[in-house]
Amino acid sequence: MNKIFISQDDEYLFGQGTNYEIYKKLGAHLSEEDGKKGVFFAVWAPNAASVHVVGDFNGWSDTMHPMHRQGNMGIFTLFVPGLGTGELYKYLITTPSGERLYRADPYANWAELRPGTASRTADLESFRWSDEKWFDHYKGKDIYEEPLAIYECQIGSWMKHPDGTEDGFYNYREFADRIVEYMKEMKYTHIELIGIAEHPFDGSWGYQVTGYYAPTSRYGSPEDFMYLVNKLHRNGIGVILDWVPAHFCPDEHGLARFDGQCIYEHPDPRKGEHPDWGTKIFNFERNEVRNFLIANALFWIREFHVDGLRVDAVASMLYLDYGKRDGQWVPNKYGGNENLDAISFFQHLNSVVRGTYPQILMIAEESTAWPNISGPIGGKGLGFTYKWNMGWMHDFCEYMRLDPVMRGGAHHMMTFAMSYNEAEHYILPLSHDEVVHLKCSMVEKMPGYQVDKYANLRVGYTFMFGHAGKKLLFMGQDFGQEREWSEARELDWFLLGNDLNRGMKDYVGKLLEIYRKYPAMYKYDCGFEGFTWINADDKDRSVYSFYRKDGTGKANVLFVLNLTPMEWKGYKTGVPFAGEYKHILDSADPKYGGFGTGIPDKIRAVREDCDYLDYSLTMDLPPYAAEVFVFDEPKSEKATAKSGKAASAKTTKSGKTAAGEVSAKTAKPVKTPAKKAPAVSTKGKKSVSAHRKG
């Protein structure tokens, strides 16, 4: 055990916003001084007249343990001998006016279980990691050319413990055993955990944080959370955390008016408050605040071995007027609504995180047309690894809601996203936001009778997995959860007793298996070279056909999708090459809940023009059917083709060449001016103090 102290260099770098390990000094840490073991406490409270450490160990005395102000940064420190892990404590801050404030530690690594609000001392050094092989797997690899299929999950409502306790939470270790089994069965590559940083109110889903450096105590200790991450890694599963730098909750024990003045939030309420959410906005103009957040991102990566951060509500940070009316916001120095300090923060954050750890995934939830979210930092880019494609999500959900009679008029909604696919590095999300606030579950969004709903959704998921872009599904969506999600109850696992739900789960599992098996499904996701439309214009029959390729000419994957309840007898689709097409997936298969199909396991292409291609396949296309085939490019074609591109340059009505290459007219990414979009779902971001559910 080493002595912990804060040097002048630590203070200087903190003041510059570049002390990336400040979390090892501020907070509460096991230490040793003069041969005595104890805990070193340090807190930043520049406007405090005095600070005391209070806790169980001193009977919450407001005089026994005064802290010492050191330097000119406003940092207070104290070593208390005889303390160990698990001690409850707070800081008692006295302001110059005599106001007494009891605050939790902003840098604490553990917290008292809610409704308690104290911090708790912890030891992050004792856990023995054994996940080296996981990190070795990604060394030297291009992360953009790797599969990424994310399972978004909230631990407390995934499954309830049968022990009959009030909350019914599995702890991190128990959850680890069950989620690993499920993830391996379904073949997801990563899990994205929401609500891990400590938060006081369950109904906020973890999006109103008080403990940025503490895994929530709802499910156990920091060491228990380490066990979860370690076990996931040892089983080949990556871990992404939801991260919320956009705002924080105003609860009295948290960051708001921390030392009697606004040091974490901006003092001007027009810059420091979200009126709709009842939350505080971080002051990105202040170096110490930027340091708090950037070091926090590194903290989760270094101390808990997470593989990425999904950054929540990026749009609310980029626009000064986000969710605000005239008079509620202040323009930037150029008179615009762009938050220049937030832009600088993101560039700093991503340059440090991705510059230090190139394999870490930094994912932006950004809902507008702001350009270059995932662009390089050298120019106007923000440097994220990926951006959630909220435009694709919106179009997909709106189209899938439609009665099939109306889908012909909205045919473009399913093809539009490919016209701007190279504008960003995209993830296609069907997240928790799409199954709350009366939006219905995914299966209940679908039109028709129950059997039609499930058939619709099977085809929709197939379109999603075939489309360019990485994938994300929220828990329950993969087996057809019928009720909207609620944090207060577990998923409706009992539905797996029904044939349609069991068939849906098996079908999504098969989609994930195909996705991971064939590099064509994921290798070239961030442009046009891996995706080729065959027919993007069959709006009269609402059929889409396209194929994916990886540049090798082998194991290309062909998709033919019927989005109507009509059977299309003798449906003919163009294909790029002669040879055999192996039928690998049929959403109409009775084992998935369909009515069956007569499509054989293998079909040989005939030399007959169709869709501006020289060859074609003919099949009876069942209602609401997704048919997936694998084919190789003949050797004679490989000799003349470049990167799997067809030589023909004829153009279809949608502006695609015969092999589906986008014409110069339509290939340009959408460069619309960055406009503020309507506010996205608030994710339960109403005032925690009011304790009202959204």
PyMOL commands that set and color helices and strands:
alter all, ss='L'
color gray80, all
select helices_A, chain A and resi 8-16+22-24+56-58+132-138+143-145+155-158+172-186+202-204+217-219+222-234+269-272+287-304+314-318+340-356+390-401+404-414+416-423+432-435+442-445+450-466+477-479+493-497+499-517+519-521+590-592+635-638+664-667
alter helices_A, ss='H'
color red, helices_A
select strands_A, chain A and resi 27-33+36-44+50-55+68-70+75-81+88-94+100-103+119-120+149-153+190-193+197-198+211-215+238-243+273-274+279-280+308-311+361-364+386-388+426-430+470-474+531-535+543-548+556-562+568-575+580-586+602-604+615-621+626-631
alter strands_A, ss='S'
color yellow, strands_A
deselect
rebuild
show_as cartoon
